[in-house]
Amino acid sequence: MNNTNNFSPHQPLPNMVLKSEAARNVDRDYLSKIGMILYLAQATGPDVMFSVNYLVHFSMATKNQHWHALRHLISYLRSTIGESLVISADANRKVAEMYIDANWGGEGSRSQHGYIGRLWGAPIMWDSKRQTCVASSTFQAEYMTLAFGAKDFLWVINNFKFVLGDVMPQVYSENMVAIMEVEKRLDM
């Protein structure tokens, strides 16, 4: 691969458009490479999670631009192979926090959501994927993401209560309407 300095895993992504096509050509080599990177992203790579999930959308109708983006992502991974994410916890900061965001996919398209959960300042869980159903608004996409993320986060906190003690989880989202709706339902 070419010079891999100053790579971002997201560079080639904005120009690609997912178009539904009648003819599907399944490229097993593309699927294999995407599968390997997806496994890596789920286990150790939150920095590439969005990019690889975005490239998965093109797995049934791959074109040269998708291969170019995949090669770019592989170049990024190769250029950062000797580097690592430094994850350190702050024992004095006994806080469990989750950051949540979603986009609205538009009419007839599923939205993308993502979240990262941190404990004592260190990331312990993350996810980025398309939602399973179509949201009719940005509010609904954010609200569904709050439900998905909070459910998973609370499961982790409750199952490790013997280690964590009493920790009050804090969930952050940028959609004030979704936050107010959750707070309204919690007050019921």
N, C-alpha and C positions, 0 to 999 in steps of 0.2 A: 504494500500500500504506500501511498505518497507520504509526504511529510505530515506527521500526525500531531505536531505542536499546536496548542491553542484550539483543540477540538471541543466542540460542544455536542452532546448526543442529540440535540434537538435541531441542529442547523438546517438540514434539508427538508424538514417536515412541513413547514407552512405552505409550500407550493403544491403539494399533492392533494388531489380531490378524489374522493371515493365515489365512483359512478357505478350504478348497477348495470351489469352487462348480461346479455342473454348467454353468450358463450363463456364457459368457465374453463380455464386451463389450470389444472392443479400442478404446481411445480414442487415436487417432493424435496428437492434440494433446498428451496426457499423455506418450506415448512420445517425441515430439519434444523436449519440454522436459527430460525425464529424460535423454535421449541427450546433449543439449547440456551439461547439468550434469555428467554422468558423464565426458565428455571433459575438461571443465574440472578436475574432481577428479583425474583420472588424470595430467593434465599439471602442474597447479599447486596443487591444493587438498586436501592431506591432512586439513584440518580438516573437510571435508564428505564425505569418502570413505565413511564408515560410513553417514551419513544417506541419501545418494543410492543406495547399494547396498540399503539397507533399503526405500526407496521403489520400487525396481525390482521387488521381490517382488509388488507390487500392480498391475503394469502390465497384466495380463490381466483384471482385475476391479476397475477403479477405482471408488471411491465418493467421496462428498463429503468424508469425512474424509481421504482420500488427497490430494485436490486441496488441501484446507486445509493439510496438511503440506507439500505441494510449494510452495504459495504462501508459506508461512512460510520455507522454505529459500531461495526466490528473494528474499524480503525481506531475509534475512540476507546473501545475496550482494550485493544492492544497497547495503545499509547499510555494507558493508565494502569497497566498490569502490575507495575511495581509500586503503585500508590494504594493507599487505603483510606477509607473514611475513619476518622478518629472519633470514636464514640466514647465519651467519658461521662460518668454520672457525677452529680454533685450531691453527696450524702446529706448536706445541710438543706437541700432544696427538695423536700419531700412532697413533690407535686406530680400529679398525673394529668397530662394535658394532651388534647387531641386537636389537630388543625384539619378542617374539612373544607373542601371546595368542589364545585360542580359547574359544568356549563350546560346550557340548554341546547340540545341537538337540533331544534327546529321541528317543524311539522313532519311527522312520520319518521323521525330519526331518533335513535336512542341517545341519551346524554352521556357524557363522560364524567366520572367522578373520581375523586382521589382523597386520601386522608393519610395522616401520619400521626401515630400515637407515641408520646414520649413519657418516660418515667424517670424522675430525678434529672431531667434534661437530656437523657439519652433516648434515641429512637428505639422502640421495641417492636413496632408493627407499622406496616404501610401497605397501601393498596392503590391501584389506579386501574380502572376498567370501565367498560360501557355498562350502563345500567340495564337491568333485565327487562324493563318496560319503558314505554315512551312517555316522557313527561310533557304535560301540556303548557308548562311555563317554567321560567327560571326558578321561581319559588318552589314549584313542585320538585324540580331536579335537586335543589339544595335540601329540601325537606327529606326526600328519600335518602340522600347521602348522609344527612344527620342520623337517620334511623339506622342505616347500614353500619356506619362508623361507630356510633355510640353503642350499638348492640355488641359488636366485636370487642370494643374497648372495655365495656363493663364486664364481659365474660372473663377477660384477662385479669382485671382488677379483682373480681370476686373469687376467682380460682387461686389467686396468689395472695389472698388476704393474710395468710399466716406469715408471709414474708414481709408484705407491705405494711401491715397494720391498717389503721384507719386513714385512708387517703381519699380526699374529696376530688373526684375527677373534674377537670375544667375542659369544656369543649368550645372551640372557637370557630366561628363561621362569619363570612362577610355579608350574608343576606339577613338583614334585620327582620324582615317579615317572617322568615322561617324560624329565627330565634324566638320571636314573640309568640309564634304559634306553638312551639315546643314548651315555652314557659307557661302559656295559657293552659295547655293540656296537663302539665305537671301540677298546676294549682288546683285542678279539679278534684 
